[in-house]
Amino acid sequence: DSGVTQTPKHLITATGQRVTLRCSPRSGDLSVYWYQQSLDQGLQFLIQYYNGEERAKGNILERFSAQQFPDLHSELNLSSLELGDSALYFCASSVRGTGPDTQYFGPGTRLTVL
Amino acid sequence: EDKVVQSPLSLVVHEGDTVTLNCSYEVTNFRSLLWYKQEKKAPTFLFMLTSSGIEKKSGRLSSILDKKELFSILNITATQTGDSAVYLCAVLFSGNTGKLIFGQGTTLQVKP
């Protein structure tokens, strides 16, 4: 158990819908990261937040957005869902968010879009 | 374009064998290379390598980085069935970010 929690574990929804994934970082970690893992694309970096501010962006679609709240938990919002958005979404956290800083991954949320 | 390439993509061995997993990278602003093990769900951290030529070791696992030739290897000796997993290599960029670029992973199956 890494100490990073994610809810829900599974989510099944329809195309065109909107969902919110939630992540609570390890105690003491200020940085949160979101990754998407699909069979064809592997593990892809989406976005990073540090202490409430966006720090780095990857190949995140415009239909996706995220934020980190004052209590440091983070939410990833996915809208206008498409079949191709079906994937495992991981949240990770680290202390500093930069430098040789180990990221610890949560158990993931499996999203299925029907 | 930044990329991380792992080989082989899959590997089947028997218990007691030694395996070597490879990771090569072409990235701008390299800081460190990380290895993760992914079983059913979340990737779990194994090693972070920042300096060339210094071996990191944890039990039967060891890893080394070559920054001149831009690659790293992960060795597992005396493999056990519990080593069966996907092994992921990732590169951490320098600068004010923790962004990781992952390779596609090596799926290792250890047969009894």
Interface residues (C-beta under 8 A of the other chain):
Chain A: S2 V4 S31 Y33 Y35 G42 L43 Q44 F45 Q48 R55 A56 G58 F90 S94 R96 G97 T98 G99 P100 D101 T102 Q103 Y104 F105 G106 P107 G108
Chain B: R31 S32 L34 Y36 K41 A42 P43 T44 F45 M48 T50 L88 A90 L92 G95 N96 T97 G98 K99 L100 I101 F102 G103 Q104 G105
